[in-house]
Amino acid sequence: MRKPAVAIIGAGWAGCAAAVELTRRGAQVILLEASRTLGGRARRVEYQGTTLDNGQHILLGAYRDTLHLMQIVGLRPSEALLRLPLQMRYPANSGGMDLQAPHLPAPFHMAWAVLRAKGLTIADKLALARFSSAAQWMRWQLNVDCTVSELLDRFDQTERLVRFMWRPLCIAALNTPPERASAVVFLNVLRDSLGAHRSASDMLIPRRDLSSLFPDAAVSYVEHHGGQVYAGTQVRTVMCTDQGWRVQSDNLDQEVDAVVISTPPAQASALLMDLIPVLAESLQMTYEPITTCYLQYAPELSLPAVFYALQDDPEKHRWAQFIFDRGQLDALQAGLMGVVISASSEAIAQGNAVLLAEIVLQIAADLDMPALLNPQWHRIISEKRATFSCTPNLYRPKNDTGMKGLFLAGDYTANDYPATLEGAVRSGREAARQLMLQSEEP
Ligand SMILES: Cc1cc2nc3c(=O)[nH]c(=O)nc-3n(C[C@H](O)[C@H](O)[C@H](O)COP(=O)(O)OP(=O)(O)OC[C@H]3O[C@@H](n4cnc5c(N)ncnc54)[C@H](O)[C@@H]3O)c2cc1C
């Protein structure tokens, strides 16, 4: 049987996953990416002779498909990622909590972590145990979606637990504050991490830049198997022809049997407008920003742990939610800190100069390290459309557009996960699987 020729538009993690999966399943892949750097929202950024990322990322042991595809393209997740047991640690003396899961099988790792957690009262621990057992009993499902805040109220979670655990977890996972976040999606994430086997709850922190963590190797794999990859190629039109599909950019005009559109929803909407206007209209989503502030200090400066949660409080202009010591991940980045502010619209509204001043004040105080006040250089990267706003009952389109040979992939398509690397990779693989099944139909 002739190999179907498939154009994939966009080489983010979804597009790269689709390209690898289609290659494995025997398709002839043509991957087209507008940017010169592969990886989309999870890509490397060069600055001051240092390789940064578009944003500090963290993966979970539950990222089954991502870890699997990394191996297929020849990477070793155990080398590329630092694996840490589940933890929510605030700096000592900053008034937060310290919870770390031991290397025990599930569910004992969580039970032990809660029992031994510092900074939580007996009432907090009982509320947490009540939540976990009720969620297990409900099989991490809700009949009717609601906000995460409503869910936490329903289970009488204490003010301290919400502040130090649920709120930061919800913002980190869904990039949407609990008052607006979907409880169904939040429970999906908890089911696959806290509710699954112990290693699924592990936190995996990249030791290398995000483009080389998967997209670069994915592209090498595709090329090695006869596929073609064009970076710096922005697709302008997708047209349906008698034979199949035609994809055009300024420098390329390609006839193919099928197309996977793996751009963010806004660009997918523009490409679909003349083909399926109703679907194109439905892709107008609302977004949440994420800001990462990189701070370079003297190489000798390091934190007592690789990363910490920090107490944010917008009313007091405390914006930072997590800090990562990149020097503990990669010796070439000694002295480099990555400070994360998710759902950062309020923080960025005041401008980078003020934001920088407030961030260094907060981290120096919380970590009790005055040296953090004076970075040698800094770089603030704000991604305004970092993720879609993950609200209750959100419409997310299927991979199959309903037109033969035309599929969507991306973190925003219908799947259990919020906008994450795993959601993007699963979507790319699923689009590839459905496309190949369809191409085998008579
Ligand atoms: C700052 C930040 C922090 C994050 N933190 C985490 C985290 O800790 N953990 C986690 O799991 N997830 C995190 N995410 C989310 C994660 O990065 C995304 O969910 C994921 O990268 C989305 O991948 P994607 O392939 O669906 O889309 P994208 O990455 O947006 O890829 C789409 C690609 O399409 C290309 N494109 C667009 N239009 C065209 C066109 N016309 N022609 C050709 N190419 C085109 C774009 O250039 C882009 O490369 C974070 C995101 C950001 C921004």
The ligand as a MOL file (V3000), in Angstrom:
LIG
                    3D

  0  0  0     0  0            999 V3000
M  V30 BEGIN CTAB
M  V30 COUNTS 53 58 0 0 0
M  V30 BEGIN ATOM
M  V30 1 C 5.7470 29.7950 30.1400 0
M  V30 2 C 5.0860 28.4610 30.0390 0
M  V30 3 C 5.2350 27.5450 31.0760 0
M  V30 4 C 4.6290 26.2890 30.9790 0
M  V30 5 N 4.8340 25.3850 31.9560 0
M  V30 6 C 4.4320 24.1040 31.7710 0
M  V30 7 C 4.8180 23.0910 32.6790 0
M  V30 8 O 5.5060 23.3530 33.6680 0
M  V30 9 N 4.4190 21.8200 32.4250 0
M  V30 10 C 3.6800 21.4930 31.3300 0
M  V30 11 O 3.3920 20.2960 31.1400 0
M  V30 12 N 3.2740 22.4450 30.4710 0
M  V30 13 C 3.6360 23.7300 30.6430 0
M  V30 14 N 3.2880 24.6920 29.7460 0
M  V30 15 C 2.3500 24.3430 28.6510 0
M  V30 16 C 3.0660 23.6740 27.4480 0
M  V30 17 O 4.2340 24.3710 27.1020 0
M  V30 18 C 2.1090 23.6770 26.2630 0
M  V30 19 O 0.9120 23.0570 26.6570 0
M  V30 20 C 2.6580 22.9330 25.0660 0
M  V30 21 O 3.9750 23.3170 24.7700 0
M  V30 22 C 1.7520 23.1980 23.8550 0
M  V30 23 O 2.2490 22.4950 22.7350 0
M  V30 24 P 1.4770 22.5430 21.3490 0
M  V30 25 O 2.2930 21.7450 20.4050 0
M  V30 26 O 0.0570 22.1820 21.5530 0
M  V30 27 O 1.4440 24.0790 20.8930 0
M  V30 28 P 2.6570 25.0850 20.5850 0
M  V30 29 O 3.7800 24.8030 21.4810 0
M  V30 30 O 2.0800 26.4550 20.6280 0
M  V30 31 O 3.1160 24.7290 19.1120 0
M  V30 32 C 2.4920 25.2400 17.9660 0
M  V30 33 C 3.5380 25.5070 16.8870 0
M  V30 34 O 2.8800 25.9130 15.6900 0
M  V30 35 C 3.6910 26.8870 15.0540 0
M  V30 36 N 2.8400 27.6110 14.0970 0
M  V30 37 C 1.8310 28.4740 14.3660 0
M  V30 38 N 1.2530 28.8970 13.2100 0
M  V30 39 C 1.9290 28.2820 12.2140 0
M  V30 40 C 1.8000 28.3170 10.7880 0
M  V30 41 N 0.8500 29.0460 10.1740 0
M  V30 42 N 2.6680 27.5750 10.0310 0
M  V30 43 C 3.6310 26.8230 10.6340 0
M  V30 44 N 3.7890 26.7610 11.9860 0
M  V30 45 C 2.9480 27.4850 12.7570 0
M  V30 46 C 4.1980 27.7180 16.2200 0
M  V30 47 O 5.3430 28.4660 15.8400 0
M  V30 48 C 4.5010 26.6300 17.2440 0
M  V30 49 O 5.8290 26.1670 17.1410 0
M  V30 50 C 3.8330 25.9680 29.8370 0
M  V30 51 C 3.6710 26.9000 28.8190 0
M  V30 52 C 4.2930 28.1270 28.9050 0
M  V30 53 C 4.1350 29.0940 27.7770 0
M  V30 END ATOM
M  V30 BEGIN BOND
M  V30 1 1 1 2
M  V30 2 1 2 3
M  V30 3 2 2 52
M  V30 4 2 3 4
M  V30 5 1 4 5
M  V30 6 1 4 50
M  V30 7 2 5 6
M  V30 8 1 6 7
M  V30 9 1 6 13
M  V30 10 2 7 8
M  V30 11 1 7 9
M  V30 12 1 9 10
M  V30 13 2 10 11
M  V30 14 1 10 12
M  V30 15 2 12 13
M  V30 16 1 13 14
M  V30 17 1 14 15
M  V30 18 1 14 50
M  V30 19 1 15 16
M  V30 20 1 16 17
M  V30 21 1 16 18
M  V30 22 1 18 19
M  V30 23 1 18 20
M  V30 24 1 20 21
M  V30 25 1 20 22
M  V30 26 1 22 23
M  V30 27 1 23 24
M  V30 28 2 24 25
M  V30 29 1 24 26
M  V30 30 1 24 27
M  V30 31 1 27 28
M  V30 32 2 28 29
M  V30 33 1 28 30
M  V30 34 1 28 31
M  V30 35 1 31 32
M  V30 36 1 32 33
M  V30 37 1 33 34
M  V30 38 1 33 48
M  V30 39 1 34 35
M  V30 40 1 35 36
M  V30 41 1 35 46
M  V30 42 1 36 37
M  V30 43 1 36 45
M  V30 44 2 37 38
M  V30 45 1 38 39
M  V30 46 1 39 40
M  V30 47 2 39 45
M  V30 48 1 40 41
M  V30 49 2 40 42
M  V30 50 1 42 43
M  V30 51 2 43 44
M  V30 52 1 44 45
M  V30 53 1 46 47
M  V30 54 1 46 48
M  V30 55 1 48 49
M  V30 56 2 50 51
M  V30 57 1 51 52
M  V30 58 1 52 53
M  V30 END BOND
M  V30 END CTAB
M  END
